[in-house]
Amino acid sequence: MSLGTILIIVLLLMLIGALPTWRHSRNWGYFPTGGLGIVLLIVLVLLLLGRI
């Protein structure tokens, strides 16, 4: 596995874990999910451009 693939898998797991579905995280809103989504999008673009 390349570093880019491992990075995408880790970011996807973090994105799923940041969803505000549990009681303790409902008051966080969508900020953690949105922030991780932007990071995932940037990593995907860099991977497609061959920079990673």
C-alpha positions in Angstrom: 0.0 0.0 0.0 1.2 3.5 -0.8 1.3 6.3 1.7 -1.6 8.1 -0.1 -3.9 5.1 0.2 -3.2 4.7 3.9 -3.7 8.4 4.4 -7.1 8.3 2.6 -8.2 5.3 4.7 -7.3 7.0 8.0 -9.0 10.2 6.9 -12.2 8.3 6.0 -12.2 6.6 9.3 -11.8 9.9 11.1 -14.6 11.5 9.0 -17.0 8.7 10.0 -15.9 9.0 13.6 -16.6 12.7 13.6 -20.2 12.5 12.6 -22.4 14.0 15.3 -24.5 10.9 15.9 -23.5 10.2 19.5 -24.9 12.0 22.5 -21.6 13.5 23.6 -20.9 15.0 20.2 -24.3 16.3 19.2 -23.6 19.9 20.4 -20.4 20.0 18.3 -22.4 20.6 15.1 -20.9 19.7 11.8 -17.6 21.5 12.2 -15.4 18.3 12.8 -17.0 16.5 9.9 -16.7 19.6 7.6 -13.1 20.2 8.5 -12.1 16.6 7.9 -14.1 16.5 4.7 -12.0 19.5 3.4 -8.8 17.8 4.4 -10.0 14.6 2.7 -10.8 16.5 -0.5 -7.4 18.2 -0.6 -5.6 14.8 -0.1 -7.7 13.3 -2.9 -6.9 16.1 -5.3 -3.2 15.9 -4.4 -3.3 12.1 -4.9 -4.9 12.5 -8.3 -2.4 15.1 -9.4 0.4 12.7 -8.3 1.9 15.0 -5.6 1.5 12.3 -2.9 
